[in-house]
Amino acid sequence: MMTVAAAMSPRADALLELNDGHDKVTVSAEYGITYDSNLFVQAGGGGDYNQSLALGINYTRRAGLIGVNASVSVSTARFTKFTGENFTNPAFNLGLTKAQGRLTGSVGITAQRESRSDVAANLRADSWNFGSTLTLRYPINERYYFTSGSEFSLQDYVQQGPLFNLSSYSEAIDVFYVYTSKLDLLGGYRIRLGDAAGGSHTQDHALTFGATGGILPKLNGSVRVGYQWRNESSNTGGRYDSLTSSLSLAWPVTKRVTFNYAVSKDFTTAATDVSVDVTAFSLSTSLKPALRLKLVLDAGIGYSISDYLGIRGDGRQDKAVSLNASVSFPFTAIISTSLSYVYTDNHSNIAFSNFARHTATFSLSARY
């Protein structure tokens, strides 16, 4: 609902520093005004304005063997016409990082209440989201190292009916080969187990290979491609297979202009308990016209294809085009402002899911 501009502002001093600056406490606040022309992301969906306020406090510790990052925040919004969509959502995050020693990694847990427009269900959805992650890195020798990633997530929807609670657990193992000082080659396997309150149980497998680091001169990022298959156990379940990919590249043309390109293709499960094969592309740019102006201009274009699988999917296919632009300006090291616009055109072979949407947001934020 809101565009966070504080992260783009120059670094401000912390509200409180302890232990010679190794422990820091910062606070943040953001006020926003948003217009959404299609709040319920459906054909003929109504639009509305809302005013929002977000408050947060963050604690970081960079001392000793374990680094700590913890935050607590709350965001609230009040709508002009659709007052039933008003929300007050708390959030909590805790991350622990070990960057020293032979075995390194991080662990994190999150808990938050979320209010959003769900394109798959074509309505507004409120849910409690819980998650945890564990990432580890272990070097074998100077050329090879292993990584593992474990992730758990749970979406508990406040309103039931057409929406079903979703849970997922995944485990990924990758082996990396240091090809050059700037480029690592990789190969790995991922398994992901999913359960939906609607009755489906999914098991995803993916075999991938790729590279990370300096892919080409002045082109940095990661590329991963492979093959995946999903087994779905339900009254209408089946087996689906497809290519899978994950690509994220950055091209710094100059010190003030950067282009970013991303591609992803993966299976997911919608809140309507339907398996979806999603392919997404995006191209974005970030521009800083002049150092003394302190402006940051961002613009991007995206395209996605969502194929809803099986009998429950009813042959639905969505093709969505999105355009976005934003400008942010830091008044001081503490206060900044932002103006953003997003346009989405969702073409679907299901008439109810065929819609266009305009979203514009002005925000004023402070961080200290």
N, C-alpha and C positions, 0 to 999 in steps of 0.2 A: 504494500500500500504506500510505502514511503521510500524516498530516495535518500540514502545515507551519504551525506556530503562530508561529514566530519573526517572520514578516513582519508580524504583527499587534501585536507588542510595541512599546513606545516605543523611539524611536531611541537606540541605544547608541553610545558612542564607539568609534572604530575601534581595532583592535589596533595599527595602525601608521599614522602620518600623516607625509607628506613634502611638500616643496615648499610650505610654508605651508598645509598642509591640502588642496591640490589633488589629491594622490595619497593614496589610502586603501586599506588592506588589512584585511579583516574575515574572521573565521573563524566557522563555525557547526557545531553538533552537534545531533542529534535521536535520541532513543530512543523506540521505539513498540512497543505490543502491540496486535495486530489479531486479531479473530475474523471469519472469512469462512465463511458457511454453505454456499456453493456455489462452491467454488474454480474449478471447470471450466465454469461457466455452461451447464449442460445439465440435462435432466430426470434427477433422481436423483443429481445431482452431490454429491460429498462435501465436508464442511466441515473446517476446520482452524484452529488458532491459529498465529501466527508472532510472533517478536520481531525487531525491525529496528533498525539503527543507520545513520545517515547523517552523513558528515563532509564539510565543504566549506571552500574558501578562495576569497575574491573580491577582485579588484583593480579599483579605479575611478580614473580620471584625468579631471579637469575643468579642463584648462588648455590654452591654445593653440587652434589651429583644429579639432583632432580630439579628441573625447572617446572614452575607452576604458572598456569594461567586460568583464572576463574572469573566468571562474570554472572551478574544477576541483573535482569532488566524487566521492564513491563511496558507494553505499548497499548494504547487505547485509541479508539476512533468512534466518532459520532457522525451518523449519516443524516442528511437533510430530509429525505423522503422515505427511504427504506429504513426506518429506525429499528426494525427488528434485526438488522444486520450489525447493529452496534456491538463492539467487542472490547474486552479488556484481557489482554493475553500476557501472562508472565513467561519468562524464559530463564533457564539456568544452564551454564556450561562449565565444565571442569576438564582441564587438560594437564597431563603430566608428561614431561619429556626428559629422556636420558640421552645426552649427546656425547658422552665420554665413555671410554672403555671399548672393548671388542664388540660386545653386543649393545646396540643402540636401538632406540625406538620411542614410541609414544603411546599413551592410552588416553582416551577421552570418553566422557559421558555427557549427554544432553537431555534436557527435558523442557518442552515448551508447548504452549497452546497456540494453535495456528488457525487463522481465518483466511480463506482464499477462494478464488473462483476456480472450480474444477471443470476443465474442458471435457474430460471423458464422461462425466456425469451431467454436464450442462446445468450446474447450479452452484450456489455458494456452499462451502463445506467448512465445518468447524471440527477440529480434532486435537487430541493430545498426542504429541509425537515424542517418543522416547528412543534413544539410540546410544550405542557404545561402539568404540573402535579400538583396535590394538594393532599397531604396526611395528615390525621388528626387522632389523638388518644385521646380518652376520657375515663377515668376510672370511672366505676360505683361504685365499692367498692374495697376492698382489693383482691377479687378473680376474678372479672370480669372487662373487659374493651372492648371498641369498637374501631374499626379502619375503616376508609373509604379511598378509593383511586379513584381519578378522573383523567382521562387522555384523551388528545386530540392530534391527529397527522394528518399531511397533507404532502403528497408526491406529489410535482408538477414536472413532468418530463419535461426536456428541449426538448427532442425529442419525438414527438408523434408517430403516426402510430401504431406499435404493443404494445406500452406501454400506460397505462391509469392512470391518476391521481387518487390517493387513499386518502380518509379521513376516520378517525375512532374516535369514542368517546366511552369511557367505564366508568362504575361506579361499584365499588366493595364495599360491606359492609361485615365486618367480626366481629364475637364476639369471644373473647378469655377467656379461663378459666385457671387461674394459678394453675396448678396441683401440682407442686413442686416448690422449689426455682430455679430450673434449667430448668423446662419443662412447656410449655404452650400448652394447647389443643385449637383447633380452628375449626370454621365452618362458612361458608359464601356463599354469592350469588354474581354473577357478570353478568352484562348485557353489551353488546358491540354492537354498531351500526356502520355499515360501508357503505360507498358509493364509487362507482367506476365510472369514466367517461365513461366506456364502457356500462353502463346501469344497472348494478346489484346493489341491495341494500340488505345488510345482517343484520340479527339480531341474535346475539349469546346469549345464556343463559347457565350459569354453576352453579351447586351446588356442593360444595366441603367441605371436612373436613380434618383435619390433626393435625400436632404438630410442634412446633418450640422450639429450644434450645438444651438441652442435650438429644438427642434421645436415645443413649446408652452410657455406659461409654467410654470415649475417642472418641465418634462419635457425632459431633455437626452439626446443620444445621436445615433445615425445610423440611417437607414432606406434600404434599397436593394431594389428589386424589378425584375424583368425576365423575359426569355425566354432559355432555353438549349436547346442540342441536343447530343447525343453521337453520334458515329460510332464504332462498334466493329468493328475488323478482326480476325476470327478465324474458325475453322471454323464457329462458331455465332453470329457477330456480327450486329449489326443497327444500326438508327438509332432513337434515343430522343429525345423532346423533352418539355419540361416548363417550368412557371414556375419561377423561382428567386428567392430572397429572402434578405436578411440584415438583421436588425433588432436593435438593442441600445439600450434606453432605461432611464434612471435617473430616479426620482422621489423627491427628498429631502423627505419629508413634514415632518420636523422636523430639528433638528440631531442627534438621536439615532436617528431611524428613516428608513431608505431602502429603497425598493422598486426591484427591477431586473427587467426583462422582456426576453426574447430569443426570436427566431424565426429559423430558418434552413431553407433547402430547397436541396439541391444533389445532384449526382451524386458518387459515390465508387466506388472499386474495393476490394472486400474481399480479404483475404489468400487466399481460396479462388479468386481470379481470376473474380469475378462482379461485374457492374455493379449498383450499388444506388442507388435514389432515396430519399434520407433527408429526412424532414420532422421538425423538432424544435421544441418549445415549452418554455419554462421561465419560472417566476416565483419570485423569491427576495426575501428581506428581511433586512436587517441592523439589529440593535437594540443600542444601548448604554444600558442602564437608567439609569445615573447615572455621572457623571464620576469620583466618588471610588471607585466599585466597580471600575472599569477592566474590567468584563466586556464581552465582545462575543458576542452571540447571533445565530446565523444559521440560517435555515430556508428550504427551497425545495421546489418540486414541479416535475416535468418529465414530458413526454409526447412520444413519438416514434413515427413510422411508417416502417418500412424495407421497401421493395418491391424484391425481388431480381429482376432483369430477365433476359429472354432464356431460352433453353433451359437454360443452366447454372443459372439462378436457380430453375428447377423450380417456379415459381409461389409461392415462399415469401414470406410477409408476416409481419413481426413488429410488434406494437404493445406498447410498453413504457411503464410508469408508474413513476416514481421519486419517493421522498420522502427528504429529507435534513435533518438538524439538527446543529448543533454549538455548543459553548460554549468560549470561550478566555479565559484569565486570565493576565495578566503579573504574576508575583511581583515582579520588578524590571525595570529597563531591559534586563537581559541574559537573564533566565530567564523562561520562560512555559510554560504547560501547555494542553492542548486535549483535548476529548472530542467525538467525532463519531459519527454513525450514518447509514447509508444503507440504504434498502429499495428493491429493484427487483423488479417483477413483469413478466416478459416473456411475452406471449401470442403464440404462433406457430401457424400452421397446419401446421407440421412438428412432430410429437410430441417428437422428441429435443431441439428448441430451445425447448420450453415449460418455463419454470422460474421460481422465486422465489429471491431472494437477500437475505440480511441481512449487513451489514458494520458492525462497531463497532471504533473505534480510540481508544486513549488514547496521548498523546504528551507528552513532556517535551523542551523544546528550549532551546538557549542560542545567543546570537549576540553576538559582540564584535569 
